[in-house]
Amino acid sequence: MKDLFFLIWHRWKPFQPLPVSLLAGQSPRRLLVAQLQNLGDSLVTTPLVRALRRGFPSARIDVLVNKNSQAVYERNPDVNECLLLSSWQRGLVRWADFFRLLPELRRRKYDWILFDGSAVAFSYGLLAWTAGIPVRLGFDWRHRGILFTHTLPLPGPESTDSMVTINLGLCQALGIPAVEPSPIFPVITEERNRVMTRLQKEAGPQRRPMVVIHPGSNWPSNFWMPERFVEISQWLIHAYRAVVVFVGSPGELLPYQKLFAAHRSVLNWEGRTTLGELAALFEMADAVVTLGSGPSHLAAAVGATTLVLRSAEQPRDRWDYHQPHYESLYKHVPCSPCESVRCRNFFRPMWCMKLITVEDVKAALTRVLQKRAT
């Protein structure tokens, strides 16, 4: 029904957004970037913010954040200030929170507001229009960008562009020079020191390979089987005498309690790190194994050697980075990309993740650890 509404609106064309390229050569004095998604989307947007800073060095660049993205942008050197909209992902409650912030948004008189490629719902355009910001830039997906003033079409699943590249397409259309397509997350020295002290206390001072495993995800369609993570951990201990550190949000590591009890070399850091400390831990690791979730982007941001077990719910390259220290294991299946939070394959549930075998992961980690040893 929603698709039909937006299609009728698009055909009628009472208001048609203009191409972003028409803004090339213009320089806003006050620019607001809206990033109200989760950790991964927030990190993927950081190269876009850096490009905007280099393209508009004298502009004030603020970021509209929620609690997830606040931790990313409050330390970002390209941002002047973060404005917190804490309830944006909580249904109708978000609008009550937004209207509390609305007078402040209007008082600041932003010239432009910009949305990245993950903000394609109609509600984002409505937010920008309600805030009275005259130039509203974003991506149009299924005609939902009707309240933006200037848009780019969002590439479909057939595109091989990564989301970082797609976001930077806005800067290309604005005539802003390209930047390195890598996420940005500065790690503070105090965070490194705290993590190092904790590691020495729990794993001992002896230098051994350290592999960090993050087995959780907000999307059940991304899950890999816990028994396979257990097998990988045991193999790392026996083959490399490695220290294996499991990280995750509270409740994510319940399937691994027997593993923690059986092996002193397997550490349970569930809910024991801040985001900055998690980044520092990734930075120190010989390898990070994670699913296609926010921590995979955090690992890429700090230059960690990263192995991502990626489901086929999105096009293969959409959330990857073309970096020498970054590798993803991906198995294409006929139902890909499903773009679904939960697997909808009734006859072969989680088919794409089950096709990623323990041997696949062992082979990838062997390459990584041998390279680190030389």
ZAMARGU-4260 file (C-alpha; in steps of 0.2 Angstrom, whole numbers, plus 5000, padded with zeros to 4 digits):
<rodrens>
0) 5000/5000/5000 | 5014/5012/5004 | 5023/5008/4988 | 5007/5012/4978 | 5005/5029/4987
5) 5023/5034/4983 | 5021/5028/4965 | 5005/5039/4963 | 5013/5054/4970 | 5028/5051/4959
10) 5017/5050/4943 | 5007/5065/4949 | 5023/5075/4953 | 5016/5089/4964 | 5034/5091/4970
15) 5049/5084/4961 | 5066/5084/4969 | 5080/5091/4959 | 5097/5083/4955 | 5110/5085/4968
20) 5122/5091/4955 | 5113/5108/4953 | 5121/5112/4970 | 5139/5110/4964 | 5149/5126/4967
25) 5138/5132/4982 | 5144/5132/5000 | 5133/5131/5015 | 5138/5140/5031 | 5128/5129/5042
30) 5126/5110/5037 | 5117/5097/5047 | 5121/5078/5043 | 5107/5067/5050 | 5113/5049/5056
35) 5100/5041/5066 | 5104/5023/5062 | 5115/5009/5071 | 5133/5008/5073 | 5137/5001/5056
40) 5128/5014/5046 | 5135/5028/5057 | 5153/5022/5054 | 5150/5020/5035 | 5144/5038/5034
45) 5161/5045/5042 | 5170/5046/5025 | 5156/5057/5019 | 5157/5068/5034 | 5176/5070/5031
50) 5173/5074/5012 | 5161/5087/5017 | 5173/5095/5030 | 5187/5096/5016 | 5174/5102/5003
55) 5167/5116/5015 | 5182/5119/5027 | 5174/5135/5035 | 5156/5128/5037 | 5149/5123/5053
60) 5145/5104/5052 | 5134/5097/5065 | 5127/5079/5066 | 5110/5074/5072 | 5113/5058/5081
65) 5104/5044/5091 | 5112/5035/5106 | 5121/5023/5094 | 5128/5036/5082 | 5133/5048/5096
70) 5147/5037/5102 | 5154/5038/5084 | 5152/5056/5081 | 5156/5064/5098 | 5174/5060/5095
75) 5175/5063/5076 | 5187/5078/5072 | 5177/5083/5057 | 5161/5087/5067 | 5158/5103/5077
80) 5143/5097/5088 | 5131/5082/5090 | 5113/5085/5093 | 5105/5070/5102 | 5088/5063/5096
85) 5088/5048/5107 | 5072/5040/5103 | 5072/5040/5084 | 5071/5021/5082 | 5057/5019/5094
90) 5041/5021/5084 | 5029/5035/5088 | 5040/5040/5103 | 5053/5047/5091 | 5041/5061/5086
95) 5038/5067/5103 | 5057/5067/5106 | 5059/5076/5089 | 5047/5090/5093 | 5056/5093/5109
100) 5072/5096/5099 | 5063/5106/5084 | 5064/5123/5092 | 5083/5121/5093 | 5085/5115/5075
105) 5075/5130/5069 | 5085/5142/5080 | 5101/5136/5072 | 5095/5140/5054 | 5104/5127/5045
110) 5106/5130/5026 | 5107/5111/5021 | 5103/5095/5029 | 5110/5079/5022 | 5105/5061/5023
115) 5116/5046/5019 | 5111/5030/5009 | 5103/5021/5024 | 5091/5035/5027 | 5078/5031/5014
120) 5062/5030/5023 | 5049/5044/5020 | 5050/5049/5038 | 5068/5057/5036 | 5062/5069/5023
125) 5047/5073/5034 | 5059/5077/5048 | 5070/5088/5037 | 5054/5097/5030 | 5047/5100/5047
130) 5063/5107/5053 | 5062/5121/5040 | 5079/5117/5032 | 5078/5125/5015 | 5090/5113/5006
135) 5087/5094/5010 | 5099/5082/5001 | 5097/5063/5001 | 5094/5047/4991 | 5078/5042/4983
140) 5072/5024/4985 | 5055/5019/4978 | 5050/5037/4977 | 5051/5040/4996 | 5062/5055/4994
145) 5048/5066/4989 | 5051/5079/5003 | 5070/5081/4999 | 5074/5096/4988 | 5088/5087/4979
150) 5091/5068/4977 | 5102/5055/4970 | 5094/5038/4965 | 5099/5024/4977 | 5107/5010/4967
155) 5098/4994/4967 | 5104/4976/4972 | 5112/4974/4955 | 5125/4987/4959 | 5142/4982/4965
160) 5146/4998/4974 | 5148/4998/4992 | 5138/5009/5004 | 5153/5020/5007 | 5155/5023/4988
165) 5136/5026/4986 | 5137/5039/5000 | 5152/5048/4993 | 5142/5049/4977 | 5134/5064/4985
170) 5150/5073/4986 | 5155/5068/4968 | 5138/5076/4963 | 5142/5092/4973 | 5159/5093/4965
175) 5169/5089/4981 | 5185/5079/4979 | 5185/5061/4985 | 5192/5055/5001 | 5199/5038/5007
180) 5183/5026/5007 | 5187/5020/5025 | 5177/5022/5041 | 5184/5034/5054 | 5185/5030/5073
185) 5199/5038/5083 | 5205/5028/5098 | 5211/5037/5113 | 5227/5032/5122 | 5218/5029/5139
190) 5206/5017/5131 | 5221/5007/5124 | 5230/5007/5141 | 5214/5000/5150 | 5212/4986/5138
195) 5231/4982/5138 | 5230/4981/5157 | 5215/4970/5157 | 5222/4958/5144 | 5238/4956/5154
200) 5229/4953/5170 | 5217/4939/5162 | 5228/4932/5148 | 5245/4934/5155 | 5260/4944/5149
205) 5266/4930/5137 | 5264/4935/5119 | 5252/4924/5109 | 5241/4926/5094 | 5225/4935/5100
210) 5209/4932/5090 | 5193/4942/5095 | 5176/4935/5090 | 5160/4944/5090 | 5146/4931/5086
215) 5131/4943/5088 | 5120/4953/5077 | 5104/4964/5078 | 5098/4954/5062 | 5094/4936/5065
220) 5097/4933/5046 | 5115/4936/5050 | 5118/4923/5063 | 5131/4909/5061 | 5129/4893/5071
225) 5136/4894/5089 | 5143/4876/5088 | 5154/4882/5073 | 5161/4897/5083 | 5165/4884/5097
230) 5174/4873/5085 | 5184/4888/5078 | 5189/4893/5096 | 5195/4876/5100 | 5205/4874/5084
235) 5214/4891/5088 | 5219/4886/5105 | 5226/4869/5099 | 5234/4875/5083 | 5240/4892/5088
240) 5240/4892/5107 | 5229/4908/5104 | 5220/4918/5116 | 5202/4920/5110 | 5192/4934/5117
245) 5173/4934/5114 | 5164/4951/5114 | 5146/4956/5113 | 5131/4964/5121 | 5123/4957/5137
250) 5114/4941/5133 | 5123/4937/5116 | 5136/4925/5123 | 5124/4913/5133 | 5128/4898/5121
255) 5146/4899/5125 | 5146/4897/5144 | 5153/4879/5143 | 5167/4885/5132 | 5172/4898/5144
260) 5172/4886/5158 | 5182/4873/5149 | 5196/4884/5143 | 5206/4898/5152 | 5212/4904/5135
265) 5194/4909/5130 | 5189/4926/5138 | 5172/4932/5141 | 5171/4951/5138 | 5152/4951/5136
270) 5146/4969/5140 | 5163/4974/5148 | 5169/4987/5135 | 5164/5004/5130 | 5164/5006/5111
275) 5181/5015/5112 | 5188/5000/5122 | 5181/4988/5109 | 5190/4997/5096 | 5206/4997/5105
280) 5204/4978/5108 | 5201/4976/5089 | 5217/4986/5086 | 5227/4975/5096 | 5221/4958/5089
285) 5229/4948/5077 | 5212/4944/5069 | 5194/4949/5072 | 5180/4937/5067 | 5163/4945/5066
290) 5147/4944/5057 | 5140/4957/5045 | 5136/4969/5060 | 5142/4985/5067 | 5158/4978/5075
295) 5164/4973/5057 | 5164/4992/5052 | 5173/4997/5069 | 5186/4984/5066 | 5189/4991/5048
300) 5189/5009/5055 | 5204/5005/5066 | 5214/4995/5053 | 5211/4978/5061 | 5214/4962/5051
305) 5195/4957/5049 | 5186/4942/5044 | 5168/4944/5041 | 5155/4930/5039 | 5142/4939/5029
310) 5125/4933/5025 | 5117/4935/5008 | 5103/4946/5014 | 5112/4961/5005 | 5122/4962/4989
315) 5139/4955/4991 | 5149/4971/4990 | 5136/4983/4998 | 5144/4983/5016 | 5162/4978/5012
320) 5178/4988/5011 | 5192/4985/4998 | 5206/4985/5010 | 5221/4973/5011 | 5217/4968/5029
325) 5198/4965/5027 | 5190/4949/5020 | 5173/4943/5019 | 5166/4925/5017 | 5150/4926/5007
330) 5140/4912/4999 | 5127/4917/4985 | 5110/4908/4985 | 5095/4910/4974 | 5085/4920/4987
335) 5099/4933/4989 | 5097/4947/4992 | 5082/4945/5003 | 5085/4962/5013 | 5076/4953/5027
340) 5079/4954/5046 | 5074/4936/5048 | 5077/4922/5035 | 5062/4919/5024 | 5068/4903/5016
345) 5056/4891/5023 | 5063/4876/5015 | 5081/4880/5018 | 5082/4892/5033 | 5099/4901/5035
350) 5105/4893/5019 | 5118/4906/5015 | 5126/4906/5032 | 5126/4887/5033 | 5136/4886/5017
355) 5150/4895/5026 | 5159/4880/5033 | 5171/4879/5048 | 5184/4874/5035 | 5181/4890/5026
360) 5185/4900/5041 | 5200/4890/5046 | 5208/4892/5029 | 5205/4911/5030 | 5212/4913/5048
365) 5227/4902/5043 | 5231/4914/5029 | 5229/4929/5041 | 5239/4922/5056 | 5253/4916/5045
370) 5254/4933/5037 | 5255/4941/5054 | 5269/4929/5059 | 5280/4934/5045
</rodrens>
